[in-house]
Amino acid sequence: MGTTVSAVIEPLVERRVFVTEAEAVQEMARDYVLRQITTLQQQIKRFERKYGMSFRRFNDYLHARSEMLTAGSLVDEERRTLGRAIMQEEDDWLDWKAAQEMLDSWLGLRAVG
């Protein structure tokens, strides 16, 4: 694998895009991490706009809606409608949680680097 990396990076060093192979690898890795961070931040912002709240508030909101579903005070049609809505919200919750955890992980890497 080292040969493959060198084969890709060496021409960039020869063309003086980077001073050294080490600098090239470091800069490319940094750019990759920053792209991942930007993508995840955009995904999180979409969820925040969609639901008009932070992930923490959405977590509480979803928990309250789930309790309402199981409380037994809804008629059948209301329960079915709410159940379908909650299923979609739970899918979003899972995607949102994963994006938040990955963002935290990437930000931790950036802080170390």
N, C-alpha and C positions, 0 to 999 in steps of 0.2 A: 504494500500500500504506500510506503514511503516513496517508492519510485513514481507512482501515479501522482502523488501530491507534488513532488518535485517537477514532474513533467508538465504539470499545469502551472505551477508557480514560477518556475525558472524563466520562461519567456517574459513574464511580467517584470522580473528583476532585470533581465537583460534590456528591456525597453525602458527601464528606470521608472516604472510605475510605482515600484517599491524598492527600497534600498537593499533589503535583505529578505531571504525566504521567511525568516522568523517574523519580520515585520508584516509581510504579506499575510501569513497565516493569522497573526494576531488581529490585523485590521479586518480581514474577511470574517473571522469569528465574531468580532465586535459588531460588524454590520449585520450579520445574521441574527445575533441576539437582539439588537435594536429593532430589526424588522419583526421578530417574534413579539416583542413587547408592544410595538405599535399595533400589530394585528389584534392582539388580545385586548388592548385598551379600547380599540374600536368595537370589538365584539361586546365588551362589557358596557360601553356607552350605548349601544343599540338596545341592550336589555334595560338599561336604566331609563332610556327614553320610552321604550315600549310600555313599561310598567310604572313609570313616573316615581321611581324610588331606588334606593340603594339595595344591594344584595341582602344586607342584614335585615332591612325592613321587609323586603320581599319574602325572606325566609319566615318571618313572623306572620306576615299576611297569609302565606300559603298554609301555615300551621293552623291559623284561625279558620280558614275556609275548610280545611279538612275536618276540623272539629265540628263545624256547622253541618257538614255532610253526615257525620256519624251521630249527631245529636238526636235525630229522629223527628225534628220539628217541621220538616219539609214534606210536601206532597210528592208523589212518585215522579211526576214530570219535572218538578224543580230539582229533585235529587238527581235525576238522570242528566239534566242540563248542567247542574253544578259539577257532577262527577266527570262529565266530558271536559269541562273547562279546567278542572283541577288536573286531569291527566295531561293536558297540553301544558299547563303551568309547571307541572312536575318535570316534564321534558325540558322546558326552558330552564328550570331551577338546576337540573343536572348539568346542562351545557354551561350555564352561568357559573356554577360552582367550579366546574373543571377549568373554565377560562380564568377565573379568579385565582385558583390554586397554581395554575401554570404561570400566570403573570407574577405571582409572588415568588415562584421558583426562579423565573428569568431575572426578576429584579434582584434576587439574592445573588445570582451569578454575576450580574453587572456590578454589584457592590463589592464583590470579592476581586473582580478584575480591575 
